[in-house]
Every structure is written in C-alpha cells, then in structure tokens.
Amino acid sequence: MSDADGAIRLTIHLDGAVLWHHRPAYVELVHRAHYEGLAGASVFHGFTGFGAQRRIYRERPAHLAARGPCAVVLVDEEERLRCFLLSVQDVLEHAEAVAVLDRVRIHRSGARAVG
C-alpha cells in the first residue's frame, strides 16, 4: 500500500473475553488478517468501556487480556478490508462485534517500509 492509495481503517470493537474455538476472538481476527496478507493488525485492550449490552467494564491492567473491551485495528486498501469483513462474519456474529470503517491518511515518519 503506497501513500497515494486510499487507505481505510477497520476497527472491530468486541469483548476480549469472547472465545472462538477455544481462543480469544481477537486472536482469530489477527490470524485471519495475517493469513489474508493484510498490511497489519493491532489489538488494543481498554480499561473501561461498554457495548451494546450496556454493561460497563472496569478492569485492572493485569486482567486486560482476559476480559473487557478491546479493539482490533487494521489499515489497508478499502476493497481488501471489505473482503476481509465478509470473510470474518462468522467470528463477528459470534462475538457480537461492531465494525467501523473510516478513511485515513497515512503519515510515515522514520524508517521506510521494506518490500
């Protein structure tokens, strides 16, 4: 993906405690993104948050990996992320996740990407 391409950010919000075939759903999403060759994926765990069920999560940092709100963030070309969204519907429906697509500008500082 070059700087001139129209970049899109896909943010998937879900409960970090949701499992997909005995592992966290967010881990499954990252593995599928890697398998599909997307530019990258990051998972961010929150300290406090709430979702569709209106339950407020308040966790200590040591427990963040086990439960609480998290977001999987991916940035790539729009077509690739839309295809990815379709391919992970099984996980998203199981996790009652919310996916948000928004346009972003890529700003690189420091080292250049290799490839």
DOPANU-11431 format. One line per 4 residues: number of its first residue (from 1); their letters; for each residue x, y, z of N, C-alpha, C. Coordinates in nm, 4 decimals, always signed. Layout:
% DOPANU-11431
NUM) A) X/Y/Z/X/Y/Z/X/Y/Z; ...;
***
This chain:
% DOPANU-11431
1) MSDA) +0.0863/-0.1175/+0.0000/+0.0000/+0.0000/+0.0000/+0.0902/+0.1229/+0.0000; +0.0735/+0.2072/-0.0988/+0.1543/+0.3287/-0.1057/+0.0805/+0.4448/-0.0411; +0.1527/+0.5535/-0.0189/+0.0915/+0.6707/+0.0434/-0.0217/+0.7280/-0.0409; -0.0161/+0.7072/-0.1743/-0.1173/+0.7637/-0.2628/-0.2472/+0.6842/-0.2604;
5) DGAI) -0.2429/+0.5601/-0.2151/-0.3633/+0.4770/-0.2131/-0.4643/+0.5301/-0.1135; -0.5916/+0.5030/-0.1408/-0.6961/+0.5398/-0.0471/-0.6980/+0.4419/+0.0682; -0.6457/+0.4824/+0.1799/-0.6380/+0.3927/+0.2957/-0.7668/+0.3988/+0.3765; -0.8022/+0.2857/+0.4316/-0.9204/+0.2714/+0.5163/-0.8758/+0.2064/+0.6463;
9) RLTI) -0.9350/+0.2517/+0.7563/-0.9100/+0.1877/+0.8860/-1.0340/+0.1082/+0.9212; -1.0142/-0.0161/+0.9549/-1.1211/-0.1011/+1.0049/-1.0948/-0.1214/+1.1527; -1.1896/-0.0814/+1.2352/-1.1794/-0.1022/+1.3789/-1.2936/-0.1941/+1.4204; -1.2590/-0.3057/+1.4802/-1.3581/-0.4026/+1.5258/-1.3597/-0.3985/+1.6780;
13) HLDG) -1.4727/-0.3582/+1.7343/-1.4893/-0.3492/+1.8795/-1.5579/-0.4770/+1.9282; -1.4989/-0.5397/+2.0302/-1.5573/-0.6608/+2.0852/-1.5124/-0.6811/+2.2291; -1.5743/-0.7758/+2.2934/-1.5400/-0.8127/+2.4303/-1.4188/-0.9052/+2.4238; -1.3129/-0.8710/+2.4920/-1.1909/-0.9501/+2.4897/-1.2060/-1.0903/+2.5467;
17) AVLW) -1.3146/-1.1163/+2.6192/-1.3356/-1.2478/+2.6800/-1.4027/-1.3468/+2.5854; -1.4546/-1.3004/+2.4728/-1.5256/-1.3892/+2.3808/-1.4270/-1.4853/+2.3157; -1.4601/-1.6140/+2.3202/-1.3747/-1.7166/+2.2614/-1.4303/-1.7629/+2.1275; -1.3396/-1.7974/+2.0384/-1.3738/-1.8564/+1.9090/-1.2917/-1.9843/+1.8977;
21) HHRP) -1.3566/-2.0989/+1.9073/-1.2884/-2.2288/+1.9028/-1.1707/-2.2340/+2.0010; -1.1986/-2.2016/+2.1252/-1.1061/-2.2140/+2.2381/-0.9915/-2.1127/+2.2418; -1.0004/-2.0066/+2.1651/-0.9021/-1.8978/+2.1772/-0.9759/-1.7662/+2.1611; -0.9197/-1.6572/+2.2123/-0.9889/-1.5287/+2.2044/-1.0251/-1.4918/+2.0600;
25) AYVE) -1.1442/-1.4370/+2.0420/-1.1904/-1.3981/+1.9086/-1.0968/-1.2959/+1.8455; -1.0392/-1.2055/+1.9270/-0.9480/-1.1065/+1.8699/-0.8228/-1.1724/+1.8129; -0.7778/-1.2818/+1.8725/-0.6622/-1.3549/+1.8201/-0.6981/-1.4182/+1.6855; -0.8170/-1.4742/+1.6756/-0.8631/-1.5313/+1.5494/-0.8660/-1.4262/+1.4394;
29) LVHR) -0.9143/-1.3066/+1.4707/-0.9189/-1.1990/+1.3716/-0.7790/-1.1609/+1.3237; -0.6847/-1.1507/+1.4154/-0.5474/-1.1160/+1.3782/-0.4861/-1.2257/+1.2905; -0.5080/-1.3514/+1.3274/-0.4530/-1.4613/+1.2482/-0.5124/-1.4638/+1.1072; -0.6410/-1.4384/+1.0963/-0.7033/-1.4359/+0.9638/-0.6529/-1.3185/+0.8811;
33) AHYE) -0.6322/-1.2039/+0.9445/-0.5781/-1.0877/+0.8731/-0.4375/-1.1187/+0.8218; -0.3573/-1.1837/+0.9029/-0.2221/-1.2219/+0.8629/-0.2276/-1.3203/+0.7465; -0.3131/-1.4202/+0.7567/-0.3273/-1.5215/+0.6516/-0.3694/-1.4580/+0.5188; -0.4570/-1.3580/+0.5250/-0.5056/-1.2918/+0.4042/-0.4079/-1.1872/+0.3510;
37) GLAG) -0.2963/-1.1663/+0.4196/-0.1934/-1.0770/+0.3701/-0.2239/-0.9292/+0.3863; -0.3061/-0.8947/+0.4857/-0.3349/-0.7539/+0.5089/-0.2101/-0.6831/+0.5607; -0.2085/-0.5516/+0.5490/-0.0894/-0.4724/+0.5825/-0.0489/-0.4870/+0.7290; -0.1429/-0.5026/+0.8192/-0.1101/-0.5167/+0.9607/-0.2347/-0.5134/+1.0459;
41) ASVF) -0.2207/-0.5574/+1.1686/-0.3318/-0.5571/+1.2638/-0.2759/-0.5365/+1.4034; -0.3489/-0.4615/+1.4843/-0.3118/-0.4398/+1.6244/-0.4352/-0.4577/+1.7109; -0.4136/-0.5055/+1.8320/-0.5227/-0.5226/+1.9283/-0.4961/-0.4302/+2.0454; -0.5973/-0.3555/+2.0836/-0.5879/-0.2631/+2.1970/-0.6938/-0.3022/+2.2993;
45) HGFT) -0.6502/-0.3205/+2.4230/-0.7415/-0.3538/+2.5319/-0.7719/-0.2279/+2.6109; -0.8979/-0.2122/+2.6480/-0.9392/-0.0943/+2.7216/-0.9472/-0.1181/+2.8707; -0.9358/-0.0108/+2.9452/-0.9509/-0.0174/+3.0903/-1.0974/-0.0116/+3.1294; -1.1716/+0.0722/+3.0596/-1.3130/+0.0911/+3.0899/-1.3878/+0.1104/+2.9598;
49) GFGA) -1.5085/+0.0571/+2.9538/-1.5900/+0.0747/+2.8342/-1.7212/+0.0010/+2.8488; -1.8100/+0.0212/+2.7511/-1.9337/-0.0548/+2.7481/-1.9747/-0.0727/+2.6042; -2.0615/-0.1705/+2.5818/-2.1054/-0.2022/+2.4462/-2.2560/-0.2104/+2.4383; -2.3030/-0.2904/+2.3423/-2.4455/-0.2995/+2.3128/-2.5270/-0.3471/+2.4335;
53) QRRI) -2.4677/-0.4306/+2.5165/-2.5418/-0.4815/+2.6325/-2.5390/-0.3864/+2.7515; -2.4745/-0.2713/+2.7330/-2.4731/-0.1627/+2.8301/-2.4052/-0.1997/+2.9613; -2.3274/-0.3074/+2.9646/-2.2528/-0.3469/+3.0836/-2.1206/-0.2721/+3.0837; -2.0902/-0.2018/+3.1912/-1.9655/-0.1268/+3.1994/-1.8554/-0.2183/+3.2509;
57) YRER) -1.7443/-0.2201/+3.1780/-1.6278/-0.2979/+3.2159/-1.5298/-0.2072/+3.2868; -1.4803/-0.2519/+3.4007/-1.3733/-0.1823/+3.4720/-1.2748/-0.2884/+3.5157; -1.1606/-0.2910/+3.4520/-1.0630/-0.3958/+3.4795/-0.9303/-0.3358/+3.5210; -0.8578/-0.4102/+3.5998/-0.7213/-0.3730/+3.6330/-0.6318/-0.4126/+3.5164;
61) PAHL) -0.5224/-0.3409/+3.4928/-0.4358/-0.3715/+3.3787/-0.3896/-0.5163/+3.3714; -0.3636/-0.5828/+3.4829/-0.3159/-0.7204/+3.4794/-0.4205/-0.8169/+3.4233; -0.5469/-0.7771/+3.4236/-0.6538/-0.8662/+3.3787/-0.7046/-0.8319/+3.2388; -0.6444/-0.7362/+3.1728/-0.6981/-0.6909/+3.0445/-0.7021/-0.7986/+2.9385;
65) AARG) -0.6055/-0.8873/+2.9354/-0.6025/-0.9891/+2.8314/-0.7185/-1.0865/+2.8444; -0.7730/-1.1008/+2.9625/-0.8775/-1.1992/+2.9854/-1.0178/-1.1488/+2.9526; -1.0446/-1.0236/+2.9785/-1.1809/-0.9732/+2.9559/-1.1783/-0.8212/+2.9477; -1.2931/-0.7656/+2.9142/-1.3032/-0.6215/+2.8993/-1.3078/-0.5833/+2.7528;
69) PCAV) -1.3260/-0.4556/+2.7268/-1.3378/-0.4112/+2.5880/-1.2038/-0.4175/+2.5158; -1.2094/-0.4509/+2.3884/-1.0881/-0.4439/+2.3071/-1.1259/-0.4033/+2.1660; -1.0262/-0.3593/+2.0925/-1.0451/-0.3179/+1.9538/-0.9329/-0.3769/+1.8695; -0.9715/-0.4369/+1.7574/-0.8760/-0.4850/+1.6582/-0.8742/-0.3788/+1.5491;
73) VLVD) -0.7568/-0.3232/+1.5214/-0.7444/-0.2138/+1.4245/-0.6585/-0.2605/+1.3075; -0.7124/-0.2424/+1.1859/-0.6420/-0.2787/+1.0633/-0.6468/-0.1603/+0.9685; -0.5396/-0.1378/+0.8930/-0.5374/-0.0328/+0.7918/-0.4881/-0.0956/+0.6628; -0.5651/-0.0775/+0.5558/-0.5282/-0.1321/+0.4258/-0.6150/-0.0636/+0.3212;
77) EEER) -0.6161/-0.1179/+0.2002/-0.6992/-0.0645/+0.0931/-0.8449/-0.1017/+0.1197; -0.9348/-0.0159/+0.0763/-1.0771/-0.0351/+0.1047/-1.1291/-0.1704/+0.0564; -1.0997/-0.2077/-0.0659/-1.1506/-0.3334/-0.1203/-1.1033/-0.4530/-0.0393; -0.9765/-0.4509/+0.0013/-0.9215/-0.5621/+0.0796/-0.9898/-0.5734/+0.2164;
81) LRCF) -1.0157/-0.4593/+0.2806/-1.0795/-0.4636/+0.4128/-1.2261/-0.5020/+0.4028; -1.2935/-0.4594/+0.2980/-1.4334/-0.5009/+0.2797/-1.4429/-0.6522/+0.2564; -1.3501/-0.7075/+0.1792/-1.3455/-0.8528/+0.1590/-1.3145/-0.9243/+0.2901; -1.2221/-0.8684/+0.3679/-1.1881/-0.9268/+0.4972/-1.3103/-0.9293/+0.5891;
85) LLSV) -1.3845/-0.8191/+0.5919/-1.5055/-0.8135/+0.6750/-1.6026/-0.9253/+0.6394; -1.6214/-0.9498/+0.5113/-1.7108/-1.0578/+0.4679/-1.6578/-1.1940/+0.5116; -1.5262/-1.2100/+0.5078/-1.4676/-1.3405/+0.5406/-1.4681/-1.3711/+0.6902; -1.4867/-1.2699/+0.7746/-1.4854/-1.2928/+0.9198/-1.6236/-1.2753/+0.9833;
89) QDVL) -1.7275/-1.2758/+0.9028/-1.8629/-1.2586/+0.9568/-1.8965/-1.3644/+1.0614; -1.8475/-1.4870/+1.0441/-1.8752/-1.5915/+1.1420/-1.8228/-1.5543/+1.2801; -1.7036/-1.4983/+1.2862/-1.6451/-1.4568/+1.4147/-1.7179/-1.3345/+1.4687; -1.7442/-1.2362/+1.3826/-1.8087/-1.1121/+1.4263/-1.9477/-1.1372/+1.4829;
93) EHAE) -2.0255/-1.2231/+1.4182/-2.1603/-1.2525/+1.4678/-2.1542/-1.3249/+1.6015; -2.0609/-1.4167/+1.6152/-2.0452/-1.4903/+1.7408/-2.0030/-1.3966/+1.8547; -1.9168/-1.3020/+1.8238/-1.8627/-1.2117/+1.9249/-1.9503/-1.0894/+1.9486; -2.0596/-1.0767/+1.8729/-2.1454/-0.9576/+1.8805/-2.0603/-0.8318/+1.8667;
97) AVAV) -1.9712/-0.8344/+1.7691/-1.8771/-0.7250/+1.7469/-1.9393/-0.6150/+1.6611; -1.8818/-0.4981/+1.6719/-1.9201/-0.3839/+1.5897/-1.7982/-0.3439/+1.5080; -1.8163/-0.3328/+1.3768/-1.7065/-0.2961/+1.2880/-1.7303/-0.1565/+1.2331; -1.6247/-0.0755/+1.2327/-1.6312/+0.0626/+1.1844/-1.5241/+0.0805/+1.0769;
101) LDRV) -1.5651/+0.1322/+0.9612/-1.4722/+0.1654/+0.8530/-1.4645/+0.3164/+0.8417; -1.3429/+0.3702/+0.8365/-1.3294/+0.5136/+0.8119/-1.2028/+0.5406/+0.7315; -1.2067/+0.6466/+0.6535/-1.0930/+0.6843/+0.5694/-0.9835/+0.7462/+0.6558; -0.8596/+0.7150/+0.6218/-0.7456/+0.7696/+0.6957/-0.6387/+0.8150/+0.5973;
105) RIHR) -0.5511/+0.9001/+0.6452/-0.4326/+0.9414/+0.5703/-0.3126/+0.8743/+0.6341; -0.2259/+0.8208/+0.5521/-0.1058/+0.7543/+0.6010/+0.0050/+0.8579/+0.6132; +0.0665/+0.8650/+0.7300/+0.1814/+0.9514/+0.7518/+0.2935/+0.8632/+0.8052; +0.4002/+0.8552/+0.7298/+0.5130/+0.7735/+0.7730/+0.6243/+0.8654/+0.8213;
109) SGAR) +0.6820/+0.8299/+0.9338/+0.7993/+0.9030/+0.9813/+0.9044/+0.8001/+1.0167; +1.0279/+0.8360/+0.9982/+1.1357/+0.7437/+1.0303/+1.1621/+0.6455/+0.9179; +1.1744/+0.5177/+0.9530/+1.2131/+0.4149/+0.8573/+1.1067/+0.3922/+0.7503; +1.1506/+0.3595/+0.6331/+1.0618/+0.3266/+0.5211/+1.0232/+0.1805/+0.5274;
113) AVG) +0.9041/+0.1500/+0.4754/+0.8599/+0.0104/+0.4667/+0.9451/-0.0643/+0.3653; +0.9748/-0.1890/+0.3947/+1.0555/-0.2711/+0.3052/+0.9608/-0.3567/+0.2242; +0.9880/-0.3712/+0.0971/+0.9043/-0.4600/+0.0170/+0.8679/-0.4046/-0.1073;
***
